[in-house]
Every structure is written in structure tokens, then in C-alpha cells.
Amino acid sequence: MLTWRRVVMGLMVLALGGCGGQTATAVTDLAAARSRWRASGSANYHLTLATYCFCPDRERIVVTVRNGVLSTANWETSGTPVPAGQLSLALTIEGLFAKLEDAYQRHAATVTVTYNAADGHPEHIAIDYDLQMADEEIGYGVSSFARD
């Protein structure tokens, strides 16, 4: 059965192109983007994070970071805080970089990513760890990013 999540993940992979698997270029691009991000001095910002996966419905999370540390995480629709047991879903920009690094270290079959041209933060990520396995793919989308 074709679900909207499968459609979104497929479209992300097709639209994003870019880095596939662990290549020297992909790892170099990650390091360069992370360096641009850190040089931008973006210790205070907020964003809306979407997670695309074959898992229970995931609502978008509004993430606020102060001094480089997660300050608040609220469900986008209700505005209520994300429960403490689910805060691992509220990724910061550094958390997104860590997800990419982990995917490369684990030799994911396909990694596609687009980085913001100005400051290097990841805007869209799609990871497929095993082409032969169904439903383990995961993706992230950053929207409404703004420095505070």
C-alpha cells in the first residue's frame, strides 16, 4: 500500500539528489557545512522540524535553541510541549549534523542532503540505511528557520 510518507520520502530522494552513501565528497561536504554553521555564530535560533518515517504519526516540532542548547520543543499544531520522553525527536541543527555523521559512519546505502547556502545548516535530509529493507528510511525537513 502506498502511503503519503512513502510518497514524501520518494519525492525527497528524487528532488534532493546529492550525496549518496558514504563518499569522500559527501563527508567533505558535511564537514564544510558544519564549519560554515559554526562560523555563523547561530547559537540562538528557532525552526520547525518535520520527520518523515514509517513510524507512528509524527507531528512537526517547533524547536527553540538558546546558547546552542535546546530551550523549548513544542508540537506545532497544539503548541503544547513535547513530553520529556519524546525530546529526542526535537533535533537541533547540531543534532541534524549528528544524524548525518551517524549515517555515514554506519555506511547508509543512500544519504541525500541539501545544505543552506548561507550558513550551512541542513534543510532536507533523507537516509536509507539498507536498500533491501523496507520501512527503515528516515528523513528530516527544516522550515521556518530564523535566528533570534
N, CA, C and O of each residue as an XYZ file, in Angstrom:
592
protein
N       0.838     -1.176      0.000
C       0.000      0.000      0.000
C       0.885      1.242      0.000
O       1.847      1.323      0.764
N       0.566      2.190     -0.840
C       1.344      3.420     -0.965
C       0.809      4.437      0.025
O      -0.339      4.865     -0.095
N       1.613      4.832      1.000
C       1.196      5.821      1.983
C       1.778      7.171      1.624
O       2.695      7.260      0.808
N       1.247      8.224      2.229
C       1.769      9.566      1.953
C       3.218      9.674      2.398
O       3.987     10.417      1.787
N       3.613      8.958      3.441
C       5.002      9.011      3.890
C       5.942      8.427      2.841
O       7.014      8.972      2.581
N       5.529      7.318      2.246
C       6.346      6.691      1.209
C       6.471      7.630      0.009
O       7.540      7.744     -0.591
N       5.373      8.299     -0.334
C       5.404      9.259     -1.433
C       6.344     10.413     -1.110
O       7.155     10.805     -1.949
N       6.244     10.963      0.105
C       7.108     12.079      0.508
C       8.570     11.656      0.490
O       9.413     12.389     -0.028
N       8.887     10.496      1.042
C      10.276     10.034      1.060
C      10.789      9.842     -0.360
O      11.920     10.218     -0.670
N       9.972      9.263     -1.217
C      10.386      9.069     -2.606
C      10.632     10.392     -3.306
O      11.614     10.543     -4.032
N       9.748     11.344     -3.092
C       9.927     12.659     -3.696
C      11.161     13.361     -3.155
O      11.873     14.037     -3.897
N      11.416     13.199     -1.846
C      12.611     13.820     -1.268
C      13.864     13.260     -1.922
O      14.767     14.016     -2.279
N      13.926     11.962     -2.080
C      15.109     11.347     -2.679
C      15.281     11.819     -4.115
O      16.395     12.133     -4.534
N      14.188     11.873     -4.876
C      14.280     12.317     -6.263
C      14.626     13.798     -6.359
O      15.442     14.193     -7.193
N      14.016     14.612     -5.518
C      14.209     16.054     -5.603
C      15.568     16.491     -5.076
O      16.176     17.424     -5.603
N      16.033     15.828     -4.056
C      17.259     16.284     -3.411
C      18.514     15.827     -4.142
O      19.522     16.533     -4.141
N      18.462     14.657     -4.763
C      19.671     14.154     -5.422
C      20.814     14.200     -4.442
O      20.659     13.800     -3.288
N      21.972     14.685     -4.886
C      23.066     14.960     -3.969
C      23.821     13.731     -3.540
O      24.057     12.813     -4.326
N      24.192     13.728     -2.287
C      25.143     12.765     -1.744
C      24.514     11.399     -1.554
O      23.523     11.281     -0.833
N      25.044     10.387     -2.162
C      24.550      9.037     -1.991
C      25.580      8.186     -1.286
O      26.745      8.131     -1.681
N      25.128      7.515     -0.224
C      26.044      6.662      0.518
C      27.172      7.463      1.146
O      27.069      8.681      1.297
N      28.233      6.789      1.506
C      29.373      7.457      2.128
C      30.458      7.643      1.089
O      31.205      6.713      0.788
N      30.543      8.814      0.554
C      31.597      9.135     -0.383
C      32.495     10.177      0.254
O      32.098     10.863      1.196
N      33.692     10.289     -0.260
C      34.607     11.303      0.262
C      34.004     12.691      0.088
O      34.143     13.549      0.961
N      33.332     12.911     -1.040
C      32.704     14.210     -1.281
C      31.607     14.489     -0.269
O      31.514     15.603      0.246
N      30.779     13.503      0.025
C      29.687     13.688      0.977
C      30.222     14.034      2.364
O      29.698     14.928      3.028
N      31.252     13.336      2.796
C      31.837     13.597      4.114
C      32.501     14.971      4.127
O      32.409     15.693      5.121
N      33.162     15.337      3.043
C      33.781     16.658      2.927
C      32.707     17.741      2.941
O      32.870     18.767      3.601
N      31.607     17.520      2.216
C      30.505     18.481      2.200
C      29.912     18.661      3.594
O      29.593     19.779      3.998
N      29.766     17.564      4.323
C      29.254     17.627      5.691
C      30.178     18.471      6.563
O      29.714     19.348      7.292
N      31.476     18.213      6.492
C      32.436     18.970      7.302
C      32.422     20.449      6.933
O      32.504     21.305      7.814
N      32.319     20.759      5.650
C      32.301     22.157      5.212
C      31.031     22.852      5.678
O      31.077     23.994      6.134
N      29.900     22.171      5.566
C      28.626     22.759      6.004
C      28.630     22.985      7.510
O      28.194     24.033      7.988
N      29.119     22.008      8.252
C      29.181     22.146      9.710
C      30.115     23.292     10.095
O      29.830     24.032     11.037
N      31.197     23.440      9.394
C      32.133     24.537      9.652
C      31.469     25.889      9.382
O      31.609     26.820     10.175
N      30.740     25.999      8.253
C      30.016     27.244      7.951
C      28.986     27.532      9.030
O      28.824     28.676      9.453
N      28.291     26.491      9.476
C      27.279     26.650     10.514
C      27.914     27.191     11.792
O      27.428     28.167     12.365
N      28.972     26.574     12.228
C      29.617     27.008     13.474
C      30.191     28.411     13.343
O      30.163     29.178     14.306
N      30.711     28.759     12.172
C      31.273     30.097     11.949
C      30.185     31.169     11.909
O      30.466     32.348     12.127
N      28.947     30.765     11.630
C      27.855     31.745     11.531
C      27.435     32.289     12.889
O      26.733     33.298     12.966
N      27.863     31.619     13.968
C      27.536     32.095     15.310
C      26.063     31.965     15.642
O      25.518     32.787     16.379
N      25.423     30.961     15.118
C      23.980     30.774     15.308
C      23.682     30.002     16.583
O      23.243     28.854     16.523
N      23.914     30.613     17.729
C      23.662     29.937     18.999
C      22.210     30.086     19.445
O      21.745     29.325     20.293
N      21.492     31.052     18.888
C      20.096     31.301     19.244
C      19.263     31.293     17.965
O      19.452     32.130     17.082
N      18.345     30.343     17.880
C      17.514     30.238     16.683
C      16.278     29.411     16.988
O      16.174     28.780     18.040
N      15.356     29.426     16.058
C      14.212     28.513     16.132
C      13.930     27.979     14.736
O      14.283     28.596     13.731
N      13.291     26.826     14.700
C      12.964     26.160     13.445
C      11.770     25.257     13.658
O      11.393     24.942     14.786
N      11.189     24.853     12.554
C      10.153     23.830     12.590
C      10.737     22.594     11.937
O      11.247     22.652     10.818
N      10.662     21.473     12.641
C      11.264     20.225     12.184
C      10.187     19.206     11.846
O       9.325     18.893     12.667
N      10.252     18.696     10.623
C       9.384     17.600     10.210
C      10.241     16.342     10.128
O      11.374     16.380      9.648
N       9.692     15.238     10.596
C      10.359     13.945     10.487
C       9.508     13.062      9.592
O       8.306     12.911      9.813
N      10.143     12.479      8.575
C       9.454     11.607      7.634
C       9.961     10.186      7.847
O      11.135      9.890      7.625
N       9.059      9.316      8.281
C       9.470      7.938      8.523
C       8.252      7.034      8.470
O       7.116      7.498      8.369
N       8.508      5.741      8.541
C       7.450      4.744      8.595
C       7.279      4.364     10.060
O       7.649      3.270     10.485
N       6.716      5.286     10.812
C       6.557      5.149     12.246
C       5.235      5.822     12.621
O       4.579      6.413     11.763
N       4.844      5.738     13.880
C       3.593      6.413     14.256
C       3.638      7.876     13.808
O       4.699      8.496     13.741
N       2.463      8.398     13.509
C       2.392      9.773     13.021
C       3.272     10.699     13.845
O       3.242     10.700     15.075
N       4.044     11.477     13.129
C       4.938     12.434     13.758
C       4.495     13.837     13.375
O       4.525     14.210     12.203
N       4.093     14.594     14.349
C       3.732     15.985     14.114
C       5.002     16.821     14.036
O       6.025     16.458     14.617
N       4.941     17.905     13.338
C       6.082     18.819     13.292
C       6.334     19.389     14.685
O       5.421     19.565     15.493
N       7.615     19.669     14.928
C       8.018     20.204     16.235
C       8.670     21.569     16.029
O       9.543     21.729     15.176
N       8.240     22.539     16.811
C       8.866     23.850     16.811
C       9.969     23.805     17.874
O       9.701     23.645     19.065
N      11.205     23.950     17.416
C      12.392     23.821     18.265
C      12.992     25.211     18.477
O      13.211     25.954     17.520
N      13.252     25.549     19.729
C      13.931     26.807     20.050
C      15.241     26.473     20.746
O      15.273     25.673     21.681
N      16.320     27.091     20.284
C      17.654     26.847     20.832
C      18.201     28.154     21.375
O      18.153     29.187     20.707
N      18.716     28.099     22.583
C      19.358     29.247     23.225
C      20.760     28.848     23.654
O      20.951     27.821     24.304
N      21.731     29.657     23.289
C      23.132     29.382     23.623
C      23.557     27.983     23.187
O      24.327     27.309     23.871
N      23.038     27.560     22.027
C      23.423     26.276     21.462
C      22.757     25.065     22.076
O      23.078     23.933     21.715
N      21.820     25.284     23.012
C      21.179     24.183     23.728
C      19.664     24.250     23.520
O      19.079     25.333     23.512
N      19.038     23.089     23.352
C      17.590     23.027     23.213
C      16.936     23.747     24.386
O      17.183     23.411     25.544
N      16.112     24.726     24.086
C      15.423     25.507     25.114
C      13.974     25.055     25.256
O      13.512     24.744     26.353
N      13.262     25.022     24.124
C      11.881     24.538     24.137
C      11.632     23.703     22.893
O      12.275     23.876     21.858
N      10.680     22.797     23.028
C      10.222     21.971     21.910
C       8.725     21.805     22.082
O       8.263     21.218     23.060
N       7.965     22.329     21.121
C       6.506     22.278     21.194
C       5.943     21.662     19.922
O       6.471     21.865     18.829
N       4.855     20.899     20.086
C       4.161     20.374     18.918
C       3.620     21.563     18.145
O       3.059     22.489     18.732
N       3.785     21.541     16.838
C       3.408     22.696     16.015
C       1.911     23.003     16.088
O       1.531     24.163     16.249
N       1.072     22.002     15.975
C      -0.364     22.239     15.896
C      -0.949     22.738     17.208
O      -1.677     23.731     17.221
N      -0.643     22.074     18.293
C      -1.245     22.426     19.583
C      -0.437     23.447     20.368
O      -0.981     24.147     21.221
N       0.856     23.536     20.086
C       1.710     24.426     20.854
C       2.099     23.871     22.216
O       2.786     24.540     22.988
N       1.662     22.653     22.514
C       1.996     22.063     23.809
C       3.412     21.506     23.787
O       3.906     21.099     22.735
N       4.064     21.487     24.939
C       5.433     20.976     24.998
C       5.515     19.493     24.623
O       4.627     18.703     24.944
N       6.587     19.147     23.948
C       6.878     17.748     23.655
C       7.225     17.088     24.992
O       8.060     17.612     25.729
N       6.608     15.960     25.319
C       6.906     15.303     26.600
C       8.383     14.938     26.724
O       9.054     14.672     25.727
N       8.871     14.928     27.939
C      10.285     14.642     28.213
C      10.729     13.333     27.566
O      11.855     13.244     27.078
N       9.884     12.335     27.553
C      10.219     11.040     26.975
C      10.344     11.049     25.458
O      10.807     10.072     24.869
N       9.930     12.155     24.811
C       9.998     12.249     23.364
C      10.913     13.390     22.899
O      10.947     13.706     21.710
N      11.638     13.995     23.810
C      12.506     15.120     23.439
C      13.606     14.732     22.458
O      14.164     15.599     21.785
N      13.922     13.457     22.369
C      14.944     13.037     21.399
C      14.476     13.278     19.959
O      15.288     13.263     19.034
N      13.174     13.498     19.768
C      12.634     13.805     18.441
C      12.887     15.256     18.047
O      12.834     15.597     16.866
N      13.159     16.106     19.025
C      13.341     17.542     18.802
C      14.810     17.819     18.506
O      15.582     18.156     19.403
N      15.181     17.674     17.253
C      16.585     17.820     16.884
C      16.955     19.276     16.658
O      16.201     20.041     16.058
N      18.116     19.639     17.145
C      18.705     20.938     16.857
C      19.492     20.810     15.554
O      19.580     19.719     14.989
N      20.057     21.898     15.080
C      20.893     21.821     13.880
C      22.083     20.902     14.137
O      22.423     20.083     13.283
N      22.714     21.026     15.291
C      23.822     20.105     15.624
C      23.325     18.668     15.669
O      24.052     17.754     15.279
N      22.102     18.452     16.135
C      21.522     17.112     16.142
C      21.336     16.561     14.738
O      21.527     15.368     14.503
N      20.962     17.430     13.805
C      20.829     17.005     12.414
C      22.191     16.666     11.812
O      22.324     15.686     11.079
N      23.197     17.476     12.122
C      24.553     17.141     11.668
C      24.982     15.790     12.236
O      25.613     14.994     11.540
N      24.641     15.533     13.490
C      24.993     14.255     14.119
C      24.290     13.085     13.424
O      24.882     12.018     13.264
N      23.035     13.276     13.012
C      22.318     12.227     12.277
C      23.029     11.914     10.960
O      23.162     10.751     10.580
N      23.487     12.962     10.265
C      24.218     12.747      9.015
C      25.531     12.019      9.263
O      25.858     11.061      8.563
N      26.276     12.472     10.251
C      27.552     11.829     10.572
C      27.340     10.357     10.906
O      28.104      9.499     10.464
N      26.300     10.067     11.688
C      25.993      8.691     12.054
C      25.657      7.860     10.816
O      26.085      6.711     10.703
N      24.894      8.438      9.891
C      24.537      7.711      8.673
C      25.783      7.356      7.866
O      25.888      6.248      7.339
N      26.722      8.290      7.768
C      27.961      7.999      7.037
C      28.797      6.957      7.773
O      29.366      6.064      7.144
N      28.877      7.061      9.094
C      29.652      6.088      9.869
C      29.051      4.692      9.783
O      29.775      3.697      9.821
N      27.731      4.619      9.666
C      27.050      3.328      9.562
C      26.958      2.845      8.118
O      26.335      1.820      7.844
N      27.575      3.579      7.199
C      27.589      3.217      5.775
C      26.174      3.052      5.214
O      25.864      2.059      4.556
N      25.330      4.040      5.485
C      23.975      4.028      4.935
C      24.054      3.882      3.419
O      24.963      4.412      2.780
N      23.099      3.163      2.856
C      23.095      2.913      1.413
C      22.919      4.213      0.631
O      23.581      4.423     -0.386
N      22.039      5.074      1.098
C      21.774      6.332      0.418
C      21.583      7.443      1.443
O      20.813      7.305      2.393
N      22.290      8.536      1.236
C      22.105      9.739      2.047
C      21.990     10.899      1.078
O      22.896     11.150      0.283
N      20.874     11.603      1.147
C      20.725     12.807      0.341
C      20.513     13.977      1.293
O      19.795     13.866      2.287
N      21.142     15.085      0.973
C      21.049     16.243      1.866
C      21.217     17.523      1.066
O      21.987     17.584      0.108
N      20.483     18.535      1.481
C      20.728     19.881      0.964
C      21.067     20.754      2.156
O      20.430     20.688      3.208
N      22.084     21.570      1.961
C      22.535     22.492      3.000
C      22.154     23.915      2.608
O      22.145     24.257      1.425
N      21.843     24.732      3.592
C      21.562     26.138      3.351
C      22.815     26.806      2.817
O      23.891     26.667      3.399
N      22.686     27.525      1.721
C      23.846     28.142      1.071
C      24.498     29.214      1.943
O      25.710     29.417      1.868
N      23.714     29.895      2.763
C      24.263     30.998      3.556
C      25.038     30.522      4.783
O      26.169     30.953      5.011
N      24.437     29.642      5.565
C      25.090     29.271      6.829
C      25.371     27.788      6.991
O      25.923     27.379      8.013
N      25.006     26.968      6.007
C      25.367     25.557      6.038
C      24.437     24.624      6.770
O      24.675     23.417      6.755
N      23.371     25.120      7.422
C      22.522     24.180      8.163
C      21.777     23.254      7.200
O      21.388     23.674      6.110
N      21.581     21.999      7.598
C      20.840     21.062      6.755
C      19.384     21.526      6.628
O      18.746     21.879      7.620
N      18.875     21.520      5.407
C      17.482     21.894      5.197
C      16.612     20.673      4.938
O      15.463     20.621      5.378
N      17.158     19.687      4.224
C      16.442     18.450      3.917
C      17.433     17.295      3.970
O      18.538     17.371      3.432
N      17.009     16.228      4.631
C      17.843     15.034      4.759
C      16.959     13.817      4.467
O      15.820     13.745      4.930
N      17.485     12.877      3.708
C      16.819     11.585      3.507
C      17.887     10.506      3.641
O      18.925     10.563      2.981
N      17.626      9.522      4.499
C      18.586      8.457      4.768
C      17.898      7.111      4.556
O      16.822      6.855      5.096
N      18.538      6.260      3.762
C      18.090      4.878      3.576
C      19.275      4.005      3.970
O      20.279      3.946      3.260
N      19.151      3.336      5.094
C      20.268      2.552      5.615
C      20.506      1.272      4.826
O      21.644      0.814      4.723
N      19.446      0.688      4.266
C      19.571     -0.593      3.578
C      18.551     -0.642      2.451
O      17.345     -0.646      2.700
N      19.029     -0.679      1.216
C      18.130     -0.681      0.068
C      17.241     -1.918      0.025
O      16.166     -1.886     -0.574
N      17.677     -3.008      0.653
C      16.923     -4.260      0.625
C      15.872     -4.341      1.730
O      15.034     -5.242      1.729
N      15.917     -3.404      2.667
C      14.994     -3.437      3.798
C      13.912     -2.378      3.585
O      14.196     -1.266      3.139
N      12.686     -2.736      3.904
C      11.574     -1.788      3.761
C      11.334     -1.048      5.074
O      11.507     -1.600      6.161
N      10.945      0.174      4.948
C      10.423      0.983      6.047
C      11.433      1.397      7.109
O      11.035      1.750      8.219
N      12.730      1.363      6.803
C      13.709      1.860      7.780
C      14.237      3.229      7.366
O      15.089      3.803      8.044
N      13.732      3.745      6.260
C      14.160      5.054      5.776
C      13.692      6.150      6.735
O      12.679      6.005      7.419
N      14.446      7.242      6.772
C      14.051      8.381      7.605
C      14.479      9.667      6.912
O      15.494      9.712      6.217
N      13.699     10.691      7.113
C      14.019     11.983      6.525
C      13.667     13.100      7.487
O      12.850     12.930      8.392
N      14.293     14.234      7.279
C      14.053     15.417      8.108
C      13.942     16.629      7.208
O      14.654     16.744      6.210
N      13.052     17.525      7.564
C      12.915     18.777      6.840
C      12.882     19.941      7.813
O      12.144     19.916      8.798
N      13.673     20.945      7.538
C      13.727     22.137      8.378
C      13.007     23.263      7.637
O      13.312     23.556      6.481
N      12.054     23.882      8.314
C      11.373     25.038      7.754
C      11.277     26.110      8.831
O      11.557     25.863     10.004
N      10.887     27.274      8.419
C      10.708     28.403      9.341
C      11.953     28.665     10.186
O      11.845     29.072     11.343
N      13.136     28.431      9.609
C      14.369     28.667     10.354
C      14.601     30.169     10.478
O      14.497     30.901      9.494
N      14.914     30.620     11.680
C      15.244     32.036     11.889
C      16.150     32.166     13.104
O      15.973     31.489     14.116
N      17.115     33.049     12.972
C      17.965     33.360     14.135
C      17.203     34.322     15.034
O      16.462     35.188     14.569
N      17.404     34.148     16.316
C      16.741     35.049     17.286
C      17.721     36.068     17.815
O      17.355     36.908     18.637
